[in-house]
Amino acid sequence: MIKETASAPTIGAVVFDIGNVLIRWQPEDLYDQWIGAERRRQMFATVDLHAMNDRVDRGEAFQQVIYDFAEQNPAYRDEIRWWHDRWLEMAQPAIDLSVQTLKALKRRNIPVFALSNFGREPFVLAEEKFEFLSDFDRRYLSGHMGVAKPDEQIYQMVEADCGHDPQTLLFVDDRTENIAAAAKRGWQTHHFTAPRNWADHLIACGLIDKADL
């Protein structure tokens, strides 16, 4: 179990994951709508689409990775291509209360960073759609860094660049393995399960208050 530190050092910056914290990311749900739950389950059991996406997250070319993978799996060629062609439909909607917490922290002049497994080209698409992705003071995106969470190196790279002591970083992420890796380096952490819980955590830390939301 990952402990959240009640008597932690002062928080110098808040570090946001993006997928499933600020923007909903559940491709399976969209494929259920597009091809039906049975075929979707069959496809995801047969081809590892998330491993394919990991390559994009680590900086490989978005369209080339997806289209090459589609050609290697002709039984699902069209459906795999949708991962590229219909990507913006999968990356939605914004999680409104989480976005409000980001903006509230900005208004209070608290540094906010992004640390996300995100491909280079997909992020350009997302930034065009979601204006709040420009609100971060610094953005640490795996596609540009060539390494992805929960690899320890990506946390080291953030620490080396951001100018804050690791113990003063508050990191929110929906995946326990990413939280555990940050906590191992001394970061303060919050496992994101619902936007209300995250907002309440920030209020409990004294970073924002209810009137901000």
PATIFI-615222 format. One record per residue: y, z, x of N, C-alpha, C in turn. Coordinates in steps of 0.02 Angstrom, whole numbers, padded with zeros to 5 digits. Example, Ala and Ser with C-alpha at 12.3 -4.5 7.8 and 13.67 -1.06 7.14 Angstrom:
# residues 2
<<-00284 00390 00660> <-00225 00390 00615> <-00165 00390 00660>>,
<<-00112 00354 00642> <-00053 00357 00684> <00002 00394 00645>>,
***
This chain:
# residues 213
<<-00060 00000 00043> <00000 00000 00000> <00062 00000 00044>>,
<<00112 -00040 00024> <00174 -00045 00062> <00224 00005 00034>>,
<<00249 00048 00077> <00297 00099 00056> <00368 00072 00061>>,
<<00408 00089 00012> <00479 00075 00016> <00513 00138 00041>>,
<<00559 00130 00085> <00588 00186 00121> <00648 00215 00084>>,
<<00640 00275 00057> <00693 00307 00018> <00749 00332 00064>>,
<<00731 00356 00123> <00781 00384 00169> <00790 00337 00228>>,
<<00800 00274 00214> <00805 00223 00265> <00875 00221 00295>>,
<<00882 00190 00354> <00949 00181 00383> <00993 00140 00337>>,
<<01057 00141 00350> <01104 00100 00311> <01083 00027 00312>>,
<<01091 -00005 00255> <01071 -00075 00249> <01129 -00119 00272>>,
<<01115 -00161 00322> <01167 -00204 00350> <01167 -00273 00319>>,
<<01109 -00296 00293> <01104 -00362 00263> <01044 -00362 00216>>,
<<01049 -00403 00164> <00994 -00411 00117> <00965 -00481 00127>>,
<<00899 -00485 00135> <00865 -00547 00151> <00822 -00567 00092>>,
<<00837 -00625 00063> <00802 -00649 00003> <00750 -00702 00021>>,
<<00689 -00694 -00005> <00645 -00751 -00014> <00675 -00793 -00071>>,
<<00655 -00855 -00077> <00682 -00898 -00130> <00630 -00911 -00185>>,
<<00573 -00938 -00167> <00523 -00954 -00217> <00495 -00892 -00252>>,
<<00499 -00891 -00318> <00476 -00836 -00360> <00518 -00773 -00353>>,
<<00574 -00778 -00318> <00624 -00724 -00317> <00689 -00750 -00349>>,
<<00712 -00808 -00325> <00773 -00839 -00353> <00758 -00901 -00395>>,
<<00704 -00935 -00379> <00683 -00995 -00416> <00609 -00988 -00431>>,
<<00590 -01000 -00493> <00520 -00996 -00511> <00481 -01053 -00477>>,
<<00424 -01036 -00449> <00382 -01086 -00415> <00309 -01074 -00435>>,
<<00288 -01110 -00487> <00219 -01105 -00512> <00194 -01175 -00529>>,
<<00177 -01215 -00478> <00156 -01284 -00490> <00098 -01290 -00539>>,
<<00052 -01242 -00537> <-00005 -01247 -00582> <00016 -01253 -00655>>,
<<00068 -01216 -00674> <00090 -01217 -00743> <00113 -01287 -00764>>,
<<00148 -01322 -00719> <00171 -01389 -00736> <00113 -01438 -00739>>,
<<00066 -01432 -00692> <00008 -01476 -00694> <-00033 -01464 -00758>>,
<<-00036 -01402 -00781> <-00070 -01389 -00845> <-00038 -01430 -00901>>,
<<00028 -01435 -00900> <00063 -01474 -00951> <00052 -01549 -00942>>,
<<00050 -01570 -00879> <00046 -01642 -00866> <-00023 -01671 -00875>>,
<<-00075 -01633 -00854> <-00143 -01662 -00855> <-00193 -01618 -00891>>,
<<-00171 -01562 -00917> <-00216 -01517 -00951> <-00246 -01466 -00904>>,
<<-00260 -01407 -00930> <-00282 -01352 -00887> <-00350 -01366 -00855>>,
<<-00395 -01399 -00890> <-00461 -01411 -00862> <-00459 -01457 -00802>>,
<<-00424 -01513 -00808> <-00419 -01559 -00751> <-00379 -01527 -00694>>,
<<-00328 -01488 -00712> <-00289 -01455 -00659> <-00334 -01407 -00620>>,
<<-00374 -01367 -00655> <-00418 -01320 -00620> <-00466 -01358 -00574>>,
<<-00493 -01412 -00600> <-00539 -01453 -00560> <-00505 -01481 -00498>>,
<<-00444 -01506 -00506> <-00407 -01535 -00450> <-00392 -01482 -00397>>,
<<-00366 -01424 -00418> <-00348 -01372 -00370> <-00409 -01343 -00336>>,
<<-00467 -01346 -00368> <-00528 -01322 -00337> <-00556 -01372 -00288>>,
<<-00538 -01436 -00297> <-00566 -01489 -00256> <-00522 -01504 -00195>>,
<<-00457 -01505 -00204> <-00411 -01520 -00150> <-00362 -01462 -00141>>,
<<-00347 -01446 -00079> <-00304 -01388 -00065> <-00231 -01409 -00062>>,
<<-00199 -01410 -00120> <-00130 -01432 -00124> <-00083 -01383 -00092>>,
<<-00099 -01319 -00093> <-00055 -01270 -00062> <-00057 -01276 00015>>,
<<-00116 -01292 00043> <-00119 -01304 00115> <-00080 -01367 00133>>,
<<-00083 -01418 00090> <-00042 -01477 00099> <00032 -01458 00101>>,
<<00053 -01417 00054> <00123 -01397 00051> <00143 -01355 00111>>,
<<00097 -01316 00138> <00111 -01276 00198> <00135 -01320 00255>>,
<<00106 -01380 00260> <00127 -01426 00313> <00200 -01446 00305>>,
<<00220 -01457 00243> <00291 -01474 00229> <00335 -01414 00246>>,
<<00311 -01354 00227> <00350 -01294 00241> <00360 -01283 00316>>,
<<00315 -01308 00356> <00321 -01300 00429> <00359 -01358 00462>>,
<<00386 -01403 00421> <00432 -01453 00448> <00407 -01524 00450>>,
<<00346 -01537 00427> <00322 -01606 00426> <00358 -01644 00370>>,
<<00358 -01710 00375> <00396 -01753 00329> <00366 -01748 00259>>,
<<00408 -01733 00211> <00388 -01718 00143> <00347 -01775 00111>>,
<<00377 -01834 00105> <00343 -01888 00071> <00280 -01910 00108>>,
<<00285 -01914 00174> <00228 -01938 00213> <00168 -01892 00204>>,
<<00179 -01827 00208> <00124 -01779 00201> <00091 -01787 00133>>,
<<00132 -01789 00080> <00105 -01792 00012> <00069 -01858 00000>>,
<<00101 -01913 00018> <00071 -01978 00004> <00008 -01990 00046>>,
<<00008 -01968 00109> <-00053 -01974 00150> <-00110 -01933 00119>>,
<<-00094 -01873 00097> <-00145 -01831 00066> <-00171 -01863 00001>>,
<<-00127 -01895 -00036> <-00147 -01930 -00097> <-00196 -01986 -00082>>,
<<-00182 -02024 -00028> <-00227 -02079 -00010> <-00295 -02053 00014>>,
<<-00295 -01995 00043> <-00358 -01964 00066> <-00399 -01937 00007>>,
<<-00368 -01930 -00050> <-00402 -01902 -00109> <-00388 -01946 -00169>>,
<<-00417 -02007 -00169> <-00399 -02057 -00219> <-00415 -02037 -00291>>,
<<-00462 -01992 -00301> <-00478 -01970 -00370> <-00419 -01936 -00403>>,
<<-00373 -01909 -00362> <-00314 -01875 -00388> <-00250 -01904 -00359>>,
<<-00253 -01968 -00341> <-00197 -01998 -00304> <-00131 -01990 -00341>>,
<<-00128 -02010 -00403> <-00064 -02007 -00440> <-00039 -01936 -00448>>,
<<-00085 -01891 -00465> <-00066 -01821 -00477> <-00039 -01789 -00413>>,
<<-00070 -01804 -00356> <-00047 -01775 -00292> <00023 -01802 -00276>>,
<<00034 -01865 -00288> <00100 -01894 -00275> <00155 -01859 -00315>>,
<<00138 -01835 -00373> <00188 -01799 -00414> <00217 -01739 -00377>>,
<<00178 -01710 -00331> <00203 -01653 -00292> <00268 -01672 -00256>>,
<<00272 -01735 -00238> <00334 -01760 -00209> <00381 -01788 -00262>>,
<<00355 -01832 -00303> <00396 -01870 -00349> <00427 -01827 -00405>>,
<<00393 -01774 -00423> <00416 -01731 -00478> <00429 -01659 -00454>>,
<<00445 -01654 -00389> <00451 -01588 -00360> <00503 -01545 -00395>>,
<<00561 -01573 -00412> <00614 -01533 -00443> <00592 -01506 -00511>>,
<<00547 -01541 -00545> <00521 -01514 -00608> <00479 -01452 -00597>>,
<<00447 -01448 -00538> <00406 -01389 -00523> <00448 -01330 -00500>>,
<<00503 -01344 -00466> <00545 -01291 -00438> <00599 -01272 -00488>>,
<<00579 -01237 -00540> <00627 -01217 -00591> <00593 -01168 -00639>>,
<<00633 -01131 -00677> <00706 -01127 -00676> <00729 -01074 -00626>>,
<<00794 -01068 -00619> <00822 -01012 -00581> <00805 -00947 -00617>>,
<<00795 -00894 -00578> <00782 -00827 -00606> <00850 -00793 -00610>>,
<<00879 -00794 -00670> <00949 -00780 -00678> <00971 -00711 -00653>>,
<<00933 -00659 -00668> <00953 -00592 -00647> <00952 -00586 -00571>>,
<<00904 -00617 -00539> <00902 -00617 -00466> <00962 -00652 -00437>>,
<<00981 -00708 -00468> <01041 -00744 -00445> <01103 -00700 -00453>>,
<<01105 -00662 -00508> <01162 -00616 -00518> <01165 -00563 -00463>>,
<<01107 -00539 -00441> <01107 -00489 -00387> <01134 -00519 -00322>>,
<<01116 -00581 -00308> <01142 -00616 -00249> <01217 -00621 -00252>>,
<<01243 -00641 -00309> <01315 -00650 -00316> <01352 -00583 -00315>>,
<<01320 -00531 -00342> <01350 -00465 -00341> <01356 -00439 -00269>>,
<<01304 -00449 -00230> <01306 -00429 -00160> <01361 -00466 -00122>>,
<<01368 -00531 -00136> <01420 -00571 -00105> <01490 -00543 -00122>>,
<<01500 -00526 -00186> <01565 -00500 -00206> <01581 -00435 -00171>>,
<<01530 -00398 -00152> <01540 -00334 -00117> <01541 -00343 -00041>>,
<<01541 -00405 -00019> <01544 -00422 00053> <01485 -00394 00092>>,
<<01428 -00391 00060> <01366 -00371 00094> <01332 -00435 00118>>,
<<01318 -00442 00182> <01286 -00503 00207> <01220 -00518 00171>>,
<<01211 -00580 00151> <01150 -00601 00118> <01121 -00661 00155>>,
<<01057 -00655 00172> <01021 -00707 00208> <00964 -00733 00165>>,
<<00943 -00794 00178> <00882 -00821 00149> <00829 -00824 00204>>,
<<00768 -00803 00188> <00711 -00813 00232> <00655 -00839 00188>>,
<<00643 -00904 00193> <00598 -00935 00145> <00555 -00988 00177>>,
<<00493 -00993 00154> <00450 -01049 00171> <00471 -01108 00128>>,
<<00507 -01154 00159> <00538 -01208 00120> <00543 -01269 00166>>,
<<00517 -01326 00143> <00523 -01387 00181> <00595 -01412 00185>>,
<<00608 -01454 00235> <00676 -01478 00245> <00700 -01522 00187>>,
<<00661 -01573 00169> <00683 -01618 00115> <00682 -01583 00047>>,
<<00631 -01544 00031> <00634 -01508 -00033> <00695 -01463 -00039>>,
<<00717 -01432 00016> <00775 -01388 00011> <00838 -01428 -00005>>,
<<00844 -01488 00022> <00902 -01530 00006> <00903 -01543 -00070>>,
<<00845 -01558 -00098> <00841 -01570 -00170> <00860 -01507 -00209>>,
<<00833 -01450 -00187> <00847 -01388 -00222> <00921 -01369 -00218>>,
<<00951 -01380 -00161> <01021 -01361 -00152> <01067 -01403 -00196>>,
<<01048 -01465 -00208> <01087 -01508 -00253> <01084 -01483 -00325>>,
<<01029 -01450 -00342> <01020 -01427 -00411> <01045 -01356 -00421>>,
<<01035 -01313 -00371> <01051 -01242 -00378> <01108 -01224 -00330>>,
<<01168 -01219 -00356> <01227 -01209 -00314> <01224 -01142 -00277>>,
<<01189 -01093 -00304> <01188 -01027 -00272> <01153 -01028 -00205>>,
<<01114 -01080 -00190> <01081 -01084 -00125> <01131 -01093 -00068>>,
<<01192 -01109 -00086> <01245 -01115 -00035> <01281 -01048 -00024>>,
<<01262 -00997 -00061> <01297 -00933 -00057> <01276 -00891 00003>>,
<<01220 -00907 00033> <01195 -00865 00088> <01240 -00869 00150>>,
<<01247 -00813 00183> <01283 -00812 00246> <01243 -00846 00301>>,
<<01177 -00838 00299> <01133 -00873 00346> <01069 -00891 00308>>,
<<01041 -00948 00328> <00980 -00971 00295> <00927 -00984 00349>>,
<<00872 -00950 00342> <00816 -00957 00388> <00759 -00990 00349>>,
<<00751 -01056 00359> <00704 -01096 00321> <00649 -01120 00367>>,
<<00588 -01109 00346> <00530 -01124 00389> <00529 -01197 00410>>,
<<00550 -01242 00366> <00548 -01313 00384> <00591 -01330 00443>>,
<<00646 -01294 00453> <00689 -01304 00510> <00666 -01264 00571>>,
<<00632 -01208 00558> <00613 -01163 00612> <00546 -01180 00642>>,
<<00505 -01219 00606> <00440 -01239 00631> <00388 -01186 00629>>,
<<00401 -01132 00593> <00354 -01077 00586> <00367 -01046 00518>>,
<<00314 -01019 00488> <00320 -00995 00419> <00295 -00923 00414>>,
<<00321 -00888 00363> <00296 -00821 00347> <00222 -00826 00328>>,
<<00180 -00778 00345> <00198 -00714 00375> <00191 -00711 00451>>,
<<00195 -00768 00485> <00191 -00768 00558> <00246 -00723 00587>>,
<<00227 -00679 00632> <00275 -00631 00660> <00334 -00666 00693>>,
<<00322 -00726 00719> <00376 -00760 00756> <00437 -00774 00713>>,
<<00427 -00788 00649> <00485 -00806 00608> <00530 -00745 00598>>,
<<00500 -00685 00594> <00540 -00624 00588> <00577 -00610 00654>>,
<<00543 -00622 00709> <00575 -00613 00774> <00635 -00660 00781>>,
<<00628 -00721 00757> <00683 -00769 00762> <00743 -00747 00720>>,
<<00730 -00719 00661> <00784 -00693 00620> <00820 -00637 00656>>,
<<00781 -00590 00684> <00810 -00533 00718> <00853 -00556 00777>>,
<<00829 -00605 00814> <00865 -00628 00873> <00931 -00662 00855>>,
<<00934 -00691 00795> <00993 -00730 00776> <01044 -00691 00734>>,
<<01020 -00644 00692> <01064 -00619 00639> <01113 -00565 00662>>,
<<01099 -00531 00717> <01145 -00480 00742> <01138 -00412 00709>>,
<<01085 -00402 00670> <01073 -00337 00638> <01009 -00305 00665>>,
<<01010 -00240 00670> <00950 -00203 00688> <00898 -00214 00634>>,
<<00834 -00226 00653> <00782 -00238 00603> <00779 -00184 00550>>,
<<00791 -00122 00569> <00786 -00067 00521> <00841 -00068 00468>>,
<<00892 -00109 00479> <00947 -00113 00430> <00941 -00175 00385>>,
<<00886 -00212 00392> <00875 -00271 00350> <00833 -00250 00289>>,
<<00856 -00268 00230> <00818 -00257 00169> <00792 -00325 00146>>,
<<00727 -00332 00144> <00694 -00396 00131> <00656 -00394 00065>>,
<<00668 -00443 00022> <00633 -00449 -00041> <00591 -00513 -00042>>,
<<00528 -00506 -00062> <00482 -00563 -00063> <00429 -00548 -00115>>,
<<00401 -00601 -00144> <00350 -00591 -00196> <00280 -00586 -00167>>,
<<00271 -00601 -00104> <00203 -00601 -00074> <00194 -00541 -00029>>,
<<00141 -00504 -00042> <00130 -00441 -00006> <00119 -00452 00068>>,
<<00088 -00508 00088> <00077 -00520 00159> <00142 -00531 00196>>,
<<00192 -00561 00163> <00257 -00571 00195> <00295 -00506 00201>>,
<<00289 -00464 00150> <00320 -00398 00151> <00289 -00355 00206>>,
<<00223 -00357 00210> <00188 -00317 00260> <00209 -00336 00331>>,
<<00217 -00401 00343> <00237 -00424 00410> <00307 -00400 00427>>,
<<00352 -00400 00378> <00420 -00376 00391> <00420 -00301 00401>>,
<<00383 -00265 00360> <00380 -00192 00366> <00352 -00171 00434>>,
<<00305 -00209 00460> <00275 -00195 00525> <00328 -00197 00580>>,
<<00380 -00237 00570> <00433 -00243 00620> <00491 -00194 00606>>,
<<00482 -00152 00556> <00531 -00100 00542> <00582 -00118 00489>>,
<<00575 -00177 00458> <00622 -00195 00405> <00611 -00152 00344>>,
<<00663 -00140 00306> <00657 -00111 00240> <00634 -00166 00192>>,
<<00592 -00149 00144> <00563 -00202 00103> <00561 -00183 00029>>,
<<00559 -00235 -00011> <00547 -00228 -00083> <00500 -00284 -00105>>,
<<00443 -00265 -00133> <00396 -00315 -00159> <00421 -00336 -00228>>,
<<00439 -00399 -00234> <00468 -00425 -00296> <00412 -00437 -00347>>,
<<00417 -00402 -00403> <00371 -00413 -00459> <00408 -00433 -00522>>,
<<00471 -00415 -00527> <00512 -00433 -00585> <00585 -00426 -00566>>,
<<00629 -00469 -00591> <00699 -00466 -00572> <00732 -00400 -00590>>,
<<00712 -00369 -00645> <00741 -00305 -00664> <00726 -00251 -00613>>,
<<00664 -00251 -00588> <00646 -00201 -00537> <00686 -00211 -00473>>,
<<00698 -00273 -00455> <00737 -00287 -00395> <00810 -00265 -00404>>,
<<00838 -00280 -00462> <00907 -00259 -00476> <00912 -00183 -00474>>,
<<00863 -00149 -00504> <00863 -00076 -00505> <00857 -00047 -00434>>,
<<00819 -00082 -00392> <00812 -00059 -00322> <00878 -00063 -00285>>,
<<00914 -00118 -00294> <00979 -00125 -00263> <01029 -00073 -00288>>,
<<01025 -00058 -00352> <01068 -00005 -00381> <01050 00062 -00350>>,
<<00985 00076 -00344> <00962 00140 -00315> <00983 00146 -00242>>,
<<00988 00090 -00207> <01010 00090 -00137> <01086 00096 -00131>>,
<<01121 00093 -00187> <01194 00098 -00186> <01229 00035 -00165>>,
<<01194 -00022 -00166> <01224 -00085 -00144> <01263 -00119 -00200>>,
<<01239 -00111 -00261> <01274 -00136 -00320> <01268 -00083 -00374>>,
<<01303 -00094 -00430> <01292 -00050 -00487> <01283 -00091 -00550>>,
<<01268 -00057 -00605> <01252 -00092 -00667> <01309 -00137 -00690>>,
<<01369 -00117 -00677> <01427 -00156 -00699> <01432 -00223 -00664>>,
<<01396 -00230 -00608> <01398 -00293 -00570> <01357 -00348 -00604>>,
<<01313 -00328 -00650> <01263 -00376 -00676> <01278 -00395 -00748>>,
***
